């Protein structure tokens, strides 16, 4: 079967477009149509004076096979079922019909008020409205490094899809799939058609402001009343929450909302910040009160236990297997293949006859986490990361890769993880080597397209509408082979994904 190498012919109304075989021209075309300041990374500086991007531009999408695409469409439903099962097992643990240590792991160190709001009956069935796994492409298939229910990248991915679609590429989700998905998700969360909505972006999440403001503006272009605002711009009355029409200045902007601004009552509030930061969010108690009184629907829901990486460890825990099989049915085996074995670094001593289920280190079963410290560099093909509810638990900030650290730094990472158990649970995973891929990128210095071997992370975005998780779009981040962590950076190629046939299909 032939391999596609160029986009399909663009519509004649698209205007002057580069030829299908002009890769460098396609990159310049994409660059000219990128909105300014839409990347959420710390490095918003362009990589070249002529570039609008702080990442490397590619002349084509990241290609998926039809089989991979079919798998990823199904994965959304499986991940939604996973969230539903986490929600259920937590509630069962609180009631004592499942092991109580489950709720203890998920609630330990959390503010009591937050725990109580997470258990409110009126949001008992509420689940995240946007689901994004971070998928590594390995020789054995996809591996989920983590699962994010407050993901960045929606506006960025949506804005990036537009110029590639103009070039005629048939992207996953289509040219407006991310905007369509977010729009439908808000309506589903609010339980009504065309709700007014506020996207609340905290100062801590300020790096993502530009893309969320772009997303809100894109929705207003289609007639929706959606506004990106700072928390302190929200107004409260006994009857409603209100936000300034058109949004507010960004979290890092010293400007204030004009005194004569019009305010709009909202039926949906999209919470774009992690719950660990709640104590720093102005007016958050008023938002909680409005949610409790059913004045506004908040999504993602105020449930910190749905934002923990240790849920991966629960899926693989032998004591809970019967529960998972009953709840997940056919999805159980599929999820266990994509969600890697994970262990909670719990410092409490084991009985002499006990071992950590499913974990061998250096050819020996593990009875004490101190065994992590004595491993050789070759044996330290391991990753330690904070589970959640901490400033280091997002954006790869707290990730420690064992074989990439000197022995003393690895030992310090182990000690920190064990010592912080009561505040932040840390998890252990085996390091997964990503498959080598080759992508193209534009060199602004030479005006030519270069080939780059690298390792890829794929981020599909699923939007929850009713009982369905819709794949709205997908981006790929490819970093050079010498990079251990895969994330947005100036050396990375970041592109939307598309599907094509290959000789292997």
C-alpha positions in Angstrom: 0.0 0.0 0.0 1.4 3.4 -0.9 2.5 5.8 1.8 1.0 9.3 1.7 3.7 12.0 1.8 1.7 15.2 1.0 -1.6 16.7 1.9 -4.7 16.3 -0.2 -5.4 19.1 -2.6 -6.7 22.2 -0.7 -9.9 23.8 -1.7 -9.6 26.4 -4.4 -11.0 29.1 -2.0 -8.0 28.7 0.3 -6.1 31.4 -1.7 -2.3 31.2 -2.4 -1.0 28.1 -0.9 2.4 26.5 -1.2 2.7 23.5 -3.6 2.2 20.1 -2.0 5.9 19.3 -2.6 7.2 22.6 -1.1 7.9 21.5 2.5 9.7 24.7 3.4 6.9 26.8 1.9 4.4 24.9 4.0 6.4 25.7 7.2 6.5 29.4 6.3 2.7 29.3 5.6 2.1 27.7 9.0 4.3 30.2 10.8 2.5 33.2 9.2 -0.8 31.9 10.4 0.1 31.1 14.0 -1.6 33.3 16.6 0.9 35.1 18.8 1.5 34.0 22.4 -0.5 30.7 22.3 2.1 28.3 23.6 1.7 27.5 27.3 5.4 26.7 28.0 7.7 28.9 30.1 9.8 29.6 26.9 7.4 31.8 25.0 10.3 33.4 23.2 10.4 32.5 19.4 13.3 30.2 18.3 14.2 32.7 15.6 13.4 36.4 14.8 11.3 35.2 11.9 9.5 32.5 13.9 6.2 33.0 15.8 6.8 29.7 17.5 8.9 28.7 20.5 9.0 25.1 19.1 10.1 23.6 15.8 7.6 23.7 13.0 7.1 20.7 10.8 5.7 20.7 7.2 3.4 17.8 7.9 1.4 16.3 10.8 2.5 13.4 12.9 1.2 10.3 11.1 -0.8 7.6 12.7 -2.0 4.4 11.1 -5.7 3.6 10.8 -5.2 0.9 13.4 -3.6 3.3 15.9 -6.4 5.8 15.3 -9.1 3.2 15.9 -7.4 2.2 19.1 -7.2 5.8 20.3 -10.9 6.4 19.6 -11.7 3.5 21.8 -9.2 4.5 24.5 -11.3 7.6 25.3 -14.3 5.4 26.3 -12.0 3.2 28.3 -10.5 6.1 30.2 -13.9 7.6 30.9 -14.9 4.2 32.3 -11.7 4.3 34.4 -12.6 7.7 35.9 -16.1 6.4 36.6 -14.6 3.3 38.4 -12.2 5.5 40.4 -15.1 7.6 41.5 -17.0 4.5 42.5 -14.2 2.7 44.4 -13.4 5.9 46.3 -17.0 6.2 47.4 -17.1 2.5 48.3 -13.9 2.9 50.4 -15.4 5.9 52.3 -18.5 3.7 53.1 -16.3 0.8 54.1 -17.5 -1.6 51.4 -14.1 -1.6 49.8 -10.7 -1.3 51.6 -10.5 1.9 53.6 -6.9 2.4 52.7 -8.0 3.5 49.2 -9.7 6.7 50.5 -6.9 7.1 53.0 -4.3 7.2 50.2 -6.4 9.7 48.2 -7.5 12.0 51.1 -4.4 12.0 53.3 -3.0 15.6 53.8 -6.0 17.2 52.0 -7.9 20.1 53.5 -11.0 18.8 55.2 -13.2 21.3 53.4 -12.0 20.0 50.1 -12.6 16.4 51.1 -16.2 17.3 52.2 -16.9 19.1 48.9 -15.6 16.1 47.0 -18.2 13.9 48.7 -21.2 16.1 48.1 -24.2 14.1 46.8 -25.0 16.6 44.2 -21.7 16.0 42.4 -21.5 12.3 43.2 -21.5 11.3 39.6 -19.5 14.3 38.2 -16.4 13.4 36.2 -13.8 15.5 34.4 -15.0 17.1 31.2 -11.7 16.9 29.4 -9.4 13.9 29.6 -5.9 13.8 28.2 -3.5 10.9 28.6 0.2 11.4 28.0 1.0 8.5 25.7 4.5 7.2 24.9 4.9 5.4 21.6 7.0 2.2 22.5 7.9 -0.9 20.5 5.1 -2.7 22.4 2.5 0.0 21.7 1.1 2.9 23.7 2.0 3.5 27.3 0.3 6.1 29.4 2.8 8.0 31.5 0.0 9.8 33.3 -3.6 11.0 33.0 -4.6 14.6 33.2 -8.1 15.9 34.0 -7.0 19.6 34.0 -4.9 19.6 30.8 -3.2 22.5 29.1 -3.0 22.5 25.4 -6.7 22.7 24.3 -6.4 26.2 22.9 -2.9 25.6 21.7 -3.8 22.4 19.8 -6.9 24.1 18.4 -5.0 27.1 17.1 -2.3 24.8 15.6 -4.9 22.7 13.8 -6.1 25.6 11.7 -3.1 26.3 9.5 -2.5 22.5 8.9 -6.1 22.1 7.9 -5.8 25.0 5.5 -3.0 23.1 3.8 -5.4 20.2 3.2 -4.3 17.8 5.9 -7.2 15.7 7.3 -6.4 16.0 11.0 -7.6 13.8 13.8 -10.8 15.6 15.0 -10.8 17.9 12.0 -9.9 21.6 11.8 -12.4 22.6 14.6 -12.5 19.4 16.6 -11.0 20.8 19.8 -13.2 23.9 19.8 -16.3 21.8 18.9 -15.4 19.3 21.7 -14.9 22.0 24.3 -18.1 23.7 23.3 -20.1 20.4 23.6 -18.4 19.6 26.9 -19.5 22.9 28.5 -23.1 22.3 27.4 -23.0 18.8 28.8 -21.5 19.9 32.1 -24.1 22.7 32.5 -27.0 20.4 31.4 -28.3 23.0 28.9 -27.8 24.2 25.4 -25.5 27.1 24.9 -24.6 28.0 28.5 -22.7 31.1 29.4 -19.4 30.0 30.8 -16.3 31.3 32.5 -12.8 29.8 32.1 -11.1 30.7 35.4 -7.3 30.7 35.1 -5.2 31.1 38.2 -2.0 33.0 38.6 -0.2 29.6 39.0 -1.6 28.5 35.7 -0.7 31.8 34.1 1.6 30.3 31.4 -1.6 28.9 29.9 -3.5 32.1 29.9 -3.0 33.0 26.2 -4.2 29.7 24.9 -7.3 29.7 27.1 -8.1 33.3 26.2 -7.7 32.3 22.5 -10.1 29.3 23.1 -12.7 31.6 24.7 -12.5 34.1 21.8 -12.8 31.2 19.3 -16.1 30.2 21.0 -17.4 33.7 21.1 -16.7 33.9 17.3 -19.4 31.2 16.9 -21.8 33.1 19.1 -21.1 31.4 22.5 -20.9 33.4 25.7 -17.5 32.1 27.0 -15.0 34.3 28.8 -11.5 33.6 30.2 -11.1 35.4 33.5 -8.9 35.7 36.5 -10.4 34.4 39.8 -10.6 37.9 41.3 -12.7 39.1 38.4 -15.6 36.7 39.3 -18.5 38.4 41.0 -20.9 36.7 43.4 -24.6 37.2 44.2 -27.0 35.0 46.0 -28.6 34.2 42.6 -25.5 33.8 40.3 -21.8 33.9 39.6 -20.9 36.6 37.1 -17.9 37.2 34.9 -16.9 40.3 32.8 -18.2 40.0 29.3 -15.3 39.4 26.9 -13.0 38.2 29.8 -10.5 40.0 32.0 -6.9 40.9 31.7 -4.6 38.0 32.2 -3.1 36.8 35.5 0.2 38.4 34.8 -1.3 41.6 33.6 -1.4 44.6 36.0 -4.5 46.0 34.3 -7.9 45.7 36.0 -11.4 45.0 34.6 -12.9 48.4 33.6 -15.3 49.8 36.1 -18.0 50.1 33.4 -17.6 46.5 32.2 -20.7 44.4 31.6 -21.0 41.2 33.7 -22.6 38.0 32.5 -24.2 35.4 34.8 -22.6 32.0 34.0 -24.1 28.5 34.2 -20.8 26.7 33.8 -17.4 27.4 35.3 -14.3 25.7 33.8 -11.7 25.3 36.6 -8.3 25.7 34.9 -6.1 25.2 38.0 -5.1 22.4 40.2 -6.9 21.9 43.5 -3.6 22.0 45.5 -3.6 25.8 44.7 -7.1 26.4 46.0 -5.9 28.4 49.1 -4.4 30.9 46.7 -7.5 31.4 44.5 -9.4 34.6 45.3 -13.1 34.1 45.8 -12.9 30.4 45.5 -15.1 29.8 48.6 -17.8 31.8 46.8 -17.4 29.6 43.8 -17.7 26.5 46.0 -20.8 28.0 47.6 -22.4 28.7 44.3 -21.7 25.1 43.1 -23.1 23.8 46.4 -26.3 25.8 45.9 -26.5 24.6 42.2 -26.1 28.1 40.8 -23.2 27.0 38.6 -21.8 23.7 37.3 -18.0 23.4 38.0 -15.9 21.2 35.8 -13.5 19.5 36.4 -15.4 18.6 39.6 -14.0 19.5 43.0 -12.6 16.0 43.6 -8.9 15.9 44.4 -8.9 12.1 44.3 -9.5 12.2 40.5 -6.2 14.1 40.0 -3.8 11.6 41.5 -1.3 9.5 39.6 -1.6 6.8 42.3 -4.9 5.7 40.7 -2.6 3.8 38.3 -1.3 1.8 41.3 -4.9 1.0 42.3 -5.7 -0.4 38.9 -2.8 -2.9 39.3 -3.4 -3.8 43.0 -4.3 -7.5 43.3 -6.7 -6.8 46.2 -8.9 -4.6 44.0 -8.8 -6.8 40.8 -12.2 -8.3 41.3 -13.6 -4.8 41.8 -12.0 -3.4 38.6 -13.1 -6.4 36.5 -16.7 -6.0 37.7 -16.7 -2.2 37.1 -14.7 -2.1 33.8 -15.6 -5.4 32.2 -13.8 -5.7 28.8 -12.0 -2.4 29.4 -10.1 -3.8 32.3 -7.6 -5.8 30.2 -7.2 -3.0 27.7 -6.5 -0.5 30.4 -4.0 -2.7 32.1 -2.0 -2.9 28.8 -1.8 0.9 28.4 -1.6 1.9 32.1 1.8 0.7 33.4 2.3 -1.0 36.7 2.7 1.6 39.4 3.5 1.5 43.1 2.9 3.9 45.9 6.0 4.8 47.9 4.5 4.1 51.3 7.2 4.2 54.1 5.2 2.1 56.6 7.0 -1.2 57.3 5.8 -4.5 55.9 5.4 -7.7 58.0 8.4 -10.0 57.6 6.6 -12.4 55.2 5.2 -9.6 52.9 6.5 -8.2 49.7 5.4 -5.4 47.3 3.1 -7.1 44.8 4.5 -7.4 41.3 7.8 -5.6 41.9 11.3 -7.0 41.7 14.4 -4.8 42.0 17.8 -6.2 41.2 16.3 -9.6 40.8 14.9 -9.6 44.4 11.3 -9.1 45.7 10.9 -5.8 47.5 10.2 -5.7 51.2 11.6 -2.3 52.0 11.9 0.8 49.8 15.5 1.2 51.0 16.3 -1.4 48.3 15.8 1.3 45.8 18.9 3.1 47.0 21.3 0.2 46.6 20.5 -0.4 42.9 23.1 0.1 40.2 22.6 2.7 37.5 21.6 -0.1 35.0 19.0 -1.4 37.5 17.7 2.1 38.1 15.5 2.1 35.0 12.8 3.7 37.2 10.8 6.9 37.6 9.7 8.6 40.8 7.1 11.3 40.5 4.6 13.0 42.9 1.1 11.6 42.6 -0.8 15.0 42.8 -1.9 17.9 45.0 1.5 19.6 44.8 3.1 22.3 42.7 5.7 19.7 41.5 3.0 17.3 40.3 2.4 18.8 36.9 4.6 19.8 33.9 7.3 17.1 34.7 8.5 19.3 37.5 8.9 16.5 40.1 9.8 13.7 37.8 13.1 11.9 38.8 14.6 9.3 36.3 16.8 6.8 38.2 19.4 6.0 35.5 19.8 9.7 34.7 20.8 10.7 38.2 24.0 10.2 40.2 23.6 7.7 43.0 23.4 10.4 45.7 20.7 12.4 43.9 18.7 9.2 43.4 19.0 8.4 47.1 17.8 11.9 47.9 14.8 11.5 45.6 13.9 8.3 47.4 14.2 9.8 50.8 12.1 12.8 49.9 9.4 10.7 48.4 9.2 8.6 51.6 9.5 11.5 54.0 6.7 13.5 52.3 4.2 10.6 52.4 1.7 12.3 54.7 1.5 15.4 52.5 2.2 14.1 49.0 2.2 10.5 47.9 4.9 9.6 45.4 4.7 6.8 42.9 7.2 4.5 41.3 7.1 3.3 37.7 9.5 1.5 35.4 11.1 3.7 32.8 9.6 3.0 29.3 11.8 3.6 26.3 10.0 5.3 23.5 10.3 4.0 20.0 12.5 6.0 17.6 10.6 8.1 15.1 11.8 10.6 12.5 10.1 13.9 11.9 10.9 17.0 9.8 11.3 20.5 10.9 12.1 23.9 9.4 15.5 25.5 10.0 14.9 29.3 9.9 18.7 29.9 9.5 19.1 27.9 6.3 15.5 28.1 5.0 15.5 24.3 4.6 13.7 21.4 6.1 15.7 19.0 8.3 15.1 15.5 9.4 15.2 14.8 13.2 15.3 11.4 14.9 13.5 11.6 18.2 11.1 10.2 20.8 7.4 11.0 20.8 4.7 11.8 23.3 1.1 11.8 21.9 -1.6 13.8 23.7 -5.2 13.0 22.5 -7.9 15.3 23.9 -11.2 13.6 24.8 -14.2 15.8 25.6 -16.9 14.2 27.7 -20.4 14.7 26.4 -23.0 12.7 28.3 -21.7 9.2 28.4 -19.4 9.6 25.5 -15.7 10.6 25.4 -15.2 12.2 22.0 -11.7 12.5 20.5 -11.6 16.1 19.5 -7.9 16.4 18.5 -4.4 15.2 19.1 -0.9 16.7 19.2 2.5 15.0 19.1 5.6 16.3 20.8 8.8 14.9 19.5 12.1 15.7 21.2 15.7 14.8 20.1 17.0 11.4 21.2 19.2 12.8 23.9 16.3 14.2 25.9 15.1 12.0 28.8 11.8 13.9 29.4 9.4 14.6 26.6 7.6 18.0 26.9 7.2 21.3 25.1 10.6 22.9 24.6 12.5 24.9 21.9 14.1 21.7 20.6 10.8 19.9 20.2 8.7 19.4 17.1 5.0 20.0 18.1 2.4 19.1 15.5 -1.2 17.9 15.2 -1.8 14.3 14.3 -3.4 12.8 11.1 -4.0 9.3 9.7 -2.5 7.7 6.7 -2.2 4.2 5.4 1.3 2.5 5.7 2.8 -0.5 4.1 2.3 -2.4 7.4 -1.5 -1.9 7.5 
